[in-house]
């Protein structure tokens, strides 16, 4: 694939904040990748341009009917100065599952990787090098046809933007407090909860703000039918250590299939830890935490990798998980996966992809 490149005249001249001050998504790099689609031509015109605003018709289908999908992955600074990605094939696989659900065109995996590589290498000036930092990569596909009718678009735009991000755990690998929502839901089986589309995120903000006002970090979502079974926490998957077993909710059609989730399960199994995917009721969680049967709980996702949970707010009670501290398995899994991502641990799974 030939990518037309127009370089920004001011590329790599902006001052960069200290790595520890980067935050998440606050700074965008100098360039972006774009590619167009039409039903008559398919995907065409791959290009890298200086970062700029998009021009959309006021009745573009994406603005009215949410025909949109996106992904999230990271580029890492390797010990020898190279650049690595972590399982990008899983991101494009999931993106294409999302596009199928949203009646959008699929995207070729080789083109996806080539676009990410070209853009990240071009903007490598922005790649931070401190521990825990990375470039966050946000591929997005939107419906661009101007039409007020509820229908699949005939034209689409795929674009990728980059953002240098700081360490998620600036003050240590500390456990979070989460709030169980038994009134509001994130997604229902048969809906689009297993697709990475923006319409899944906006409706969660109301409850997320309520949880923060109460002093919690994230919301633990339950199933839509019985308001009984655990599904996700915030925008992440969730795991419990129940006696000697690592348990996570099974993918029921309303839960997003996380890349980190799959990685955690594979790593744990390689250590001969029993891993089970099944339905987990909130009553089982509450009773297990009270009795000590559940010793750890943690969330998994691209941003934090592993996020330990120290306390769960449920039915007016704050229930500690284990000792309320970061558990040994969460710590071990975090160290192992981060070590593979950043290149200072062996990669027996072949997950790390060098792009420079």
C-alpha positions as CSV (number, residue, x, y, z in Angstrom):
1,X,0.0,0.0,0.0
2,X,1.4,3.4,-1.0
3,X,0.6,6.0,1.6
4,X,0.7,9.7,0.5
5,X,2.5,11.7,3.2
6,X,2.2,15.4,3.7
7,X,4.4,16.5,6.5
8,X,3.6,19.2,8.9
9,X,5.9,22.2,8.5
10,X,6.0,22.5,12.3
11,X,6.4,18.8,13.0
12,X,8.5,17.9,16.1
13,X,8.9,21.6,17.1
14,X,6.3,21.9,19.8
15,X,7.7,21.6,23.3
16,X,6.8,18.4,25.1
17,X,5.8,18.2,28.7
18,X,7.6,15.9,31.1
19,X,6.6,12.3,30.8
20,X,5.0,12.3,34.2
21,X,2.8,15.2,33.3
22,X,1.4,13.8,30.0
23,X,-1.9,12.5,31.5
24,X,-4.2,10.7,29.1
25,X,-5.4,12.1,25.7
26,X,-4.5,15.7,26.5
27,X,-1.9,16.1,23.7
28,X,-2.1,15.0,20.1
29,X,0.8,14.4,17.8
30,X,1.6,16.3,14.6
31,X,0.0,14.0,12.0
32,X,-3.0,11.7,11.4
33,X,-3.7,8.9,9.0
34,X,-6.9,9.0,6.8
35,X,-8.5,6.7,4.3
36,X,-11.9,6.9,2.5
37,X,-14.4,4.3,1.5
38,X,-17.3,4.3,-0.9
39,X,-19.5,1.5,-2.1
40,X,-18.4,2.1,-5.6
41,X,-14.6,2.3,-5.0
42,X,-14.0,0.4,-1.7
43,X,-11.2,1.7,0.5
44,X,-9.0,4.3,-1.3
45,X,-6.7,7.3,-0.9
46,X,-4.6,6.3,2.1
47,X,-2.7,9.3,3.4
48,X,-1.0,10.9,6.3
49,X,-1.6,14.6,6.8
50,X,-0.9,17.3,9.4
51,X,-3.3,16.9,12.3
52,X,-6.5,18.9,11.4
53,X,-10.2,19.3,12.0
54,X,-12.6,17.1,10.1
55,X,-15.3,18.6,7.8
56,X,-18.6,16.9,8.0
57,X,-22.1,17.6,6.6
58,X,-24.5,18.5,9.5
59,X,-26.6,15.5,8.6
60,X,-23.7,13.0,8.3
61,X,-25.1,9.7,9.4
62,X,-22.4,9.4,12.2
63,X,-23.8,12.5,13.9
64,X,-27.4,11.3,14.0
65,X,-27.4,7.5,14.1
66,X,-24.0,6.6,15.7
67,X,-22.7,4.5,12.8
68,X,-19.1,4.6,14.3
69,X,-16.6,2.2,15.7
70,X,-13.2,2.8,17.3
71,X,-10.2,0.9,18.8
72,X,-7.4,1.6,21.3
73,X,-3.9,0.3,21.4
74,X,-0.4,1.5,22.4
75,X,3.1,1.9,21.0
76,X,5.9,1.3,23.4
77,X,9.5,2.4,23.7
78,X,11.7,-0.7,23.7
79,X,15.0,-1.1,25.6
80,X,17.1,-0.9,22.5
81,X,15.3,2.3,21.3
82,X,12.9,0.5,19.0
83,X,9.1,0.7,19.0
84,X,6.7,-2.1,19.7
85,X,3.0,-2.8,19.5
86,X,1.1,-5.4,21.6
87,X,-1.2,-7.8,19.8
88,X,-2.4,-5.3,17.1
89,X,-4.0,-8.2,15.2
90,X,-6.5,-8.6,18.0
91,X,-7.5,-4.9,17.7
92,X,-8.2,-5.1,14.0
93,X,-10.0,-8.4,14.6
94,X,-12.3,-6.8,17.2
95,X,-12.7,-3.7,15.0
96,X,-14.0,-5.8,12.2
97,X,-16.4,-7.6,14.5
98,X,-17.7,-4.2,15.5
99,X,-18.0,-3.0,11.9
100,X,-20.0,-6.1,11.0
101,X,-22.4,-5.4,13.9
102,X,-22.7,-1.7,12.8
103,X,-23.2,-2.6,9.1
104,X,-19.9,-0.9,8.1
105,X,-17.1,-2.1,5.8
106,X,-14.3,-4.3,7.2
107,X,-10.7,-3.1,7.2
108,X,-7.7,-5.2,6.0
109,X,-5.4,-6.2,8.8
110,X,-2.2,-5.6,6.8
111,X,-3.4,-2.1,5.8
112,X,-4.3,-1.4,9.4
113,X,-0.8,-2.4,10.6
114,X,1.0,-0.5,7.8
115,X,-1.0,2.6,8.6
116,X,-0.2,2.4,12.3
117,X,3.5,1.7,11.7
118,X,3.9,4.6,9.2
119,X,2.2,7.1,11.4
120,X,3.9,6.1,14.7
121,X,7.3,6.1,13.1
122,X,6.7,9.5,11.5
123,X,5.7,10.9,14.9
124,X,8.2,9.0,17.0
125,X,9.4,12.4,18.4
126,X,6.3,12.2,20.7
127,X,7.0,8.7,22.0
128,X,7.8,9.0,25.7
129,X,10.5,6.8,27.2
130,X,9.8,6.7,30.9
131,X,8.4,3.6,32.6
132,X,4.7,3.2,32.1
133,X,4.4,5.8,29.3
134,X,3.4,5.1,25.7
135,X,1.8,6.5,22.6
136,X,-1.9,5.8,22.7
137,X,-3.3,4.9,19.2
138,X,-6.9,5.7,18.4
139,X,-8.2,4.2,15.1
140,X,-11.7,5.3,14.3
141,X,-14.2,4.7,11.5
142,X,-17.2,7.0,10.9
143,X,-20.2,7.1,8.5
144,X,-19.9,10.3,6.4
145,X,-22.8,10.2,4.0
146,X,-25.2,13.1,4.3
147,X,-28.6,11.6,4.9
148,X,-31.4,12.1,7.4
149,X,-32.9,8.6,6.8
150,X,-32.0,5.8,9.1
151,X,-29.8,3.7,6.8
152,X,-26.3,2.4,6.5
153,X,-24.0,5.0,5.0
154,X,-22.5,4.5,1.5
155,X,-19.3,6.5,2.4
156,X,-17.0,6.2,5.4
157,X,-13.8,7.7,6.8
158,X,-11.2,5.8,8.7
159,X,-8.6,7.8,10.6
160,X,-5.9,7.3,13.2
161,X,-4.7,9.8,15.7
162,X,-1.9,9.5,18.3
163,X,-1.5,10.8,21.8
164,X,1.5,10.4,24.1
165,X,0.3,9.2,27.5
166,X,1.8,9.2,30.9
167,X,2.0,6.4,33.5
168,X,-1.4,5.3,34.6
169,X,-0.2,4.7,38.2
170,X,1.6,7.9,39.0
171,X,1.4,7.3,42.7
172,X,1.9,3.6,42.9
173,X,-0.1,0.5,42.0
174,X,-3.0,1.2,44.4
175,X,-6.4,-0.4,44.6
176,X,-9.6,1.4,43.5
177,X,-13.1,1.7,45.0
178,X,-15.9,0.7,42.7
179,X,-19.7,1.3,42.9
180,X,-22.2,-1.3,41.8
181,X,-25.1,0.0,39.7
182,X,-28.2,-2.1,40.2
183,X,-30.5,0.5,38.6
184,X,-28.8,1.6,35.4
185,X,-27.2,-0.7,32.8
186,X,-24.4,-0.5,30.3
187,X,-25.7,-2.9,27.7
188,X,-28.2,-5.7,27.1
189,X,-27.8,-9.0,25.4
190,X,-28.8,-8.7,21.8
191,X,-27.7,-5.0,21.7
192,X,-24.2,-3.7,20.9
193,X,-22.4,-4.2,24.2
194,X,-19.9,-6.5,22.5
195,X,-19.1,-3.8,19.8
196,X,-16.6,-1.0,20.4
197,X,-18.9,1.8,19.3
198,X,-19.3,5.2,20.9
199,X,-23.0,4.8,21.7
200,X,-22.0,2.4,24.5
201,X,-20.0,5.0,26.3
202,X,-22.1,8.2,26.5
203,X,-25.0,6.6,28.5
204,X,-22.5,5.5,31.2
205,X,-21.4,9.0,32.1
206,X,-24.4,9.8,34.2
207,X,-23.8,6.9,36.6
208,X,-20.0,7.4,36.5
209,X,-20.4,10.9,37.7
210,X,-22.7,9.8,40.5
211,X,-20.1,7.2,41.5
212,X,-17.4,9.8,41.6
213,X,-19.5,12.1,43.7
214,X,-19.8,9.3,46.2
215,X,-16.0,8.8,46.3
216,X,-15.8,5.8,43.9
217,X,-13.5,5.4,40.9
218,X,-15.5,3.3,38.6
219,X,-18.9,1.7,38.1
220,X,-19.4,-2.1,38.2
221,X,-22.2,-2.9,35.7
222,X,-24.6,-5.8,36.1
223,X,-26.7,-7.6,33.5
224,X,-29.7,-5.9,32.0
225,X,-32.3,-8.5,32.7
226,X,-31.9,-9.7,36.3
227,X,-29.6,-6.9,37.6
228,X,-27.8,-9.7,39.2
229,X,-24.8,-10.9,37.2
230,X,-21.5,-9.0,37.0
231,X,-20.5,-7.8,33.5
232,X,-17.9,-5.0,33.3
233,X,-16.3,-2.4,35.5
234,X,-16.1,1.0,34.0
235,X,-14.7,0.4,30.5
236,X,-12.8,-2.7,31.5
237,X,-13.3,-6.4,32.0
238,X,-13.2,-7.8,35.6
239,X,-11.6,-10.8,37.3
240,X,-12.0,-12.4,40.7
241,X,-9.6,-14.7,42.5
242,X,-12.0,-17.2,44.1
243,X,-10.0,-19.6,46.3
244,X,-7.4,-21.1,43.8
245,X,-9.3,-20.2,40.7
246,X,-9.3,-17.1,38.5
247,X,-12.8,-16.3,37.4
248,X,-14.1,-13.8,34.8
249,X,-17.6,-13.3,33.5
250,X,-18.2,-15.2,30.2
251,X,-18.7,-13.2,27.1
252,X,-22.5,-13.1,26.9
253,X,-23.0,-10.8,23.9
254,X,-23.2,-7.7,26.1
255,X,-19.5,-7.7,27.3
256,X,-16.6,-6.3,25.2
257,X,-14.0,-8.9,24.4
258,X,-10.9,-7.2,25.8
259,X,-7.4,-7.8,24.4
260,X,-5.9,-7.5,27.9
261,X,-8.6,-9.9,29.2
262,X,-7.5,-12.6,26.8
263,X,-3.9,-11.9,27.6
264,X,-4.4,-12.2,31.3
265,X,-6.2,-15.6,30.8
266,X,-3.5,-16.9,28.6
267,X,-0.7,-15.9,31.0
268,X,-2.5,-17.3,34.0
269,X,-3.1,-20.6,32.3
270,X,0.6,-20.7,31.3
271,X,1.3,-20.6,35.1
272,X,-1.0,-23.6,35.6
273,X,-3.7,-21.4,37.3
274,X,-7.2,-22.6,36.7
275,X,-9.1,-20.0,34.7
276,X,-12.9,-20.1,34.4
277,X,-15.3,-18.0,32.3
278,X,-18.8,-18.2,33.8
279,X,-21.6,-16.1,35.1
280,X,-20.8,-14.4,38.5
281,X,-23.6,-13.1,40.6
282,X,-23.1,-10.0,42.7
283,X,-24.4,-11.9,45.7
284,X,-21.6,-14.5,45.2
285,X,-19.1,-11.6,45.0
286,X,-20.4,-9.9,48.1
287,X,-20.5,-13.1,50.1
288,X,-17.2,-14.3,48.8
289,X,-15.5,-11.0,49.9
290,X,-17.1,-11.1,53.3
291,X,-16.1,-14.7,53.9
292,X,-12.6,-14.4,52.5
293,X,-13.3,-16.9,49.7
294,X,-12.6,-14.1,47.2
295,X,-9.1,-12.8,47.9
296,X,-8.6,-10.5,44.9
297,X,-10.5,-8.6,42.3
298,X,-9.1,-6.5,39.4
299,X,-10.1,-4.9,36.2
300,X,-8.2,-5.2,32.9
301,X,-7.9,-2.9,29.9
302,X,-5.5,-1.1,27.5
303,X,-5.1,2.0,29.7
304,X,-4.2,0.5,33.0
305,X,-3.4,-3.1,32.0
306,X,-4.4,-4.4,35.4
307,X,-6.3,-2.3,38.0
308,X,-6.7,-3.8,41.5
309,X,-10.0,-3.3,43.3
310,X,-9.8,-2.8,47.0
311,X,-13.5,-2.1,47.9
312,X,-16.9,-2.6,46.3
313,X,-19.9,-0.4,47.2
314,X,-23.0,-2.5,47.0
315,X,-26.5,-1.9,48.5
316,X,-25.2,0.8,50.8
317,X,-22.3,-1.3,52.1
318,X,-18.6,-0.9,51.3
319,X,-17.2,-4.4,51.1
320,X,-13.5,-4.8,51.2
321,X,-11.9,-7.2,48.8
322,X,-9.3,-9.3,50.6
323,X,-7.2,-7.0,52.8
324,X,-8.3,-4.0,50.7
325,X,-4.8,-4.0,49.1
326,X,-3.3,-5.0,45.8
327,X,-3.2,-8.7,45.6
328,X,-0.2,-10.9,44.6
329,X,-1.8,-12.3,41.4
330,X,-2.8,-8.8,40.1
331,X,0.7,-7.6,40.8
332,X,2.3,-10.6,39.1
333,X,0.0,-10.4,36.0
334,X,0.6,-6.7,35.7
335,X,4.4,-7.1,35.8
336,X,4.4,-9.9,33.3
337,X,2.2,-8.3,30.7
338,X,3.8,-4.9,31.0
339,X,7.2,-6.6,30.8
340,X,6.2,-8.2,27.5
341,X,4.7,-4.9,26.2
342,X,7.9,-2.9,26.9
343,X,10.3,-5.6,25.9
344,X,12.1,-6.3,29.1
345,X,10.6,-9.8,29.5
346,X,10.6,-12.7,27.2
347,X,7.5,-13.0,24.9
348,X,6.7,-16.7,24.7
349,X,3.3,-15.9,23.1
350,X,4.6,-13.9,20.2
351,X,2.5,-10.9,21.1
352,X,5.0,-8.1,20.8
353,X,5.2,-6.6,17.2
354,X,8.3,-4.5,16.4
355,X,7.6,-1.7,14.0
356,X,10.9,0.2,14.3
